[in-house]
């Protein structure tokens, strides 16, 4: 997948040393927006909470094969009092998005518009509790849905869900165990 980079971003990424920022949005019951900066940052009309060295993102790869790519996010230094909130949250299948953008080292401002480098759904969440807690999330790319089986039945009930009022399958239930005699009797 190609990402549209403007000329300033291309130049910044070609430099020998770059500073960058990753934005992570986790759509729980209340949306959680995090950045990899050590301070809070305002972008896209939202305040992104800075995690600094307390957060980590695994490498995000691309391949030419038809294979789903996942990502692992880790957040450490969480107060144990907040763990109960995380444990009570229904997280599986919730959207997860990650953007990246180079930063101007002199001003600390974004160079261009951040590019979305991952979009998927949260799969697992592991919590390690100690003096400070560590939360690790894994998210799967959207391609993982391609491999899930699609179960469909030829019943009137399912036909009504898809096409309300369609009577094409209304007699299917009466044909179950029916004896049909073909030809002359």
Secondary structure by P-SEA (a helix, b strand, c coil): cbbbbcaaaaaaaacccccbbbbbbbbcccbbbbccccbbbbcccbbbbbbcccccccbbbbccccbbbbbbbbbccccccaaaaaaaccccccbbbbbbbbbccccccccccccccbbbbbcbbbbbbccbbbbbbbbbcccccccbbbbbbccaaaaaaacccccccccccccccbbbbcccc
